[in-house]
Amino acid sequence: MLTSHILLLKYRHDPRYSFTGITVWYVDRGAPHDCSRASGSEISSLADQYLEIASPGGAKCIPYHRLRKISYRGEVVWER
């Protein structure tokens, strides 16, 4: 089974996919229902332990263990 990190790397580097079609949902304490989401165009980096989301207030680092769901063009491809 692919980890969320490996799956995101696949969608980022495989020319058959467009990374902008990715959406990730993650635990975000304090947000409505403690959950937020980001599109592939907002993900600026895929580090070993976390992904980095670009935001107006600066980069936001989200550890992979906080990811709950990944979809590609509306279809769920990974879910915890």
HELIX and SHEET records of a PDB file:
HELIX    1   1 SER A    4  HIS A   13  1                                  10    
HELIX    2   2 PHE A   19  GLY A   21  5                                   3    
HELIX    3   3 PRO A   32  ASP A   34  5                                   3    
HELIX    4   4 GLY A   40  GLU A   42  5                                   3    
HELIX    5   5 TYR A   64  ARG A   66  5                                   3    
SHEET    1   A 4 CYS A  35  SER A  39  0                                        
SHEET    2   A 4 ILE A  22  VAL A  27 -1                                        
SHEET    3   A 4 LEU A  67  TYR A  72 -1                                        
SHEET    4   A 4 GLU A  75  GLU A  79 -1                                        
SHEET    1   B 3 ILE A  43  LEU A  46  0                                        
SHEET    2   B 3 TYR A  50  ILE A  53 -1                                        
SHEET    3   B 3 LYS A  60  PRO A  63 -1                                        
END                                                                             
